[in-house]
Amino acid sequence: RPEKKGNVQSIPIISLPCSSLSTFEVKDEPCSESTASSSDTCSICSKNLSHLNDLRKVAHVNKCLDAQESKSNHAKATEKWNNTIDCPMCGEPQPPGPHRSAHAKRCGKAYHIPPKELLRLMETQSRVSDAKKRASMIHTKAPVPVKKEVAPPKLQGAPKS
């Protein structure tokens, strides 16, 4: 699916043969074979879709959009996971941001650790995490993000071949 830009969602142009344009939009210009043959490619993966019917072309484009969205979501989740550090006191995974420092202060009070010692512990934990990342080891107790495979919905009324 395309990304939203402000209040407007950008929609990629889906190339379909002229015979199927009447179902999507009304065009004043006549259909020609040259436009039909050049527009049978997927705008996302650039594959040739001339052998597919209209329903399968739309399904292919939707699958490509879903795969693109899944890939970007996985990249964001992996980036967040890479920046996650376990709390040195309780061991709970903490993502970056203001919640991490608030959690550290709360844990420091609960375990009666002075602020200077707390800062040293957090820096040490950060260095340990960086060393584990460089050694390709799991650096946090947070679950590793898994890329979700895209399964297109079953086509209704389509042949099984």
N, C-alpha and C positions, 0 to 999 in steps of 0.2 A: 504494500500500500504506500502511496506517496506521502511524503512528510508534510505536515502542516506548516505554513509560513504565515504567522500572524493569525488573522481570522479567515484567511483564504487557503484552501487546500489545493496544492498544485496537482494536476492530473495529467499524466503523460498521454500523448496522442496515440491512440490505438489504430494501427493500420489494418484496414479490412478491404476486401475487394468491393468494387463499385456496386455489384449486385446486392450486397448486404447493407449498403449505406442507407437505403430507404427505411430500414427498420430503426436506425439510430438518429439520423438527421436528414433534413431535406436539402438537397443541393440543386442549384440552378444549372450547373454545367453538365454536359452529357458525359456518360461513362465511356472510357476508352480502354482498350486492352493494355496500353502502355502503363497507365496508372494502376491497373489491377495487378500487373505482374511485378511492378516495383514496390508495391506497398504490402507485400505478403511477408514481411519480416517482423520479428518481435522487437519492439522498441527497447526492451530491457537487455535481452541476451543476444540479439541480432541473428537469431536462427531463422531459417527459411520455413515459413508456415504455409506455403502454397498447396501442400498436399492435405491440409486439414480443412474440415468444414468450419462454418462460422462459429458453431457452438464450441468446438474443440479449440479454435483460435482464442476465443475469449477465456476458456478454461486455462489455456497455456499462459496467456498474459497474466491472469490472476495468480497462477502458481508462481510465476517469476516475481511478481510484486510481493507475494507472501514470503518467498525465499529471501528477497532483498531486505524486507523488514525484519525477518528472523536473524539475518546476518548482522544487521546494525544493532538489534537488541542484544545479541550475544556479545558483540564488541563492547557495548556500554557496560554490560554486566561483568565482563572480564576485567575491564578497566576499574570498576568499583571494587571487585574482588582483590585485584592487585594492590589497591590502596588501603585495604582493610588490615588492621593490626589488632592482635589479641591484647586485652587488658592485662598488664603484668600482675595485678593483684588477684582478680577473680577468673581470668582466662576467657572472658566473654569476647567474641569478635566485635570490633568497633569500626564501622566505616568512617571515612574522613568527614570532618565537619565539626560544627559546634557541639554536637551530641557526644563526640568522643571526649572532649575536654570536660564537659559537664559530668560524664560518667566517671572520668578519672578523679575529679574532685570529690564526687560522692563516695567512690571506693576508698579514696585516701582518708576521708573522714571516718568511714566505717572500720578501716583497719588501723586507724591512728597513725598515719604516715604524714610527716611534715611536708609542706609544699616543695621544699628544695629536694628532698629525697624522692618525692613523687615525680618531679620533672626529670631527675636522673633515671628513674625506672622507665619512664616513657621513652626517653632517648635511647636507652639500652635496648628496649623491646623493638624499637624502630630499626636499630642497627642489626639485631638478630634477624628480624624479618627480611631486611635487605640481603643479608648473607644467605638466607635460605632461598630467596628468589634467585640469586645468582647461581646457586648450586642446583637449581631446578627442583627444589623440594617444596612441599606444601608448607606455606608460611603462616597459615591461620586455621582455626577450627571451623571457619565458615565453609559451607559447601561450595565446591568448585562449580562454576556455571556450566551448564550443559546446553549445547545448541539443539534447539527443537527442530525436528524434521517437519517439513510442510507436507501434509497429506491433503490433496484436493478433495472437495466433496464429490460424491458420486453424481454423475450426470444423469438426469432423469430423461428417459426416452431415447437415450443414445445407444447405438449398437455396441456390443461387448467386444468387438474386434479392435 
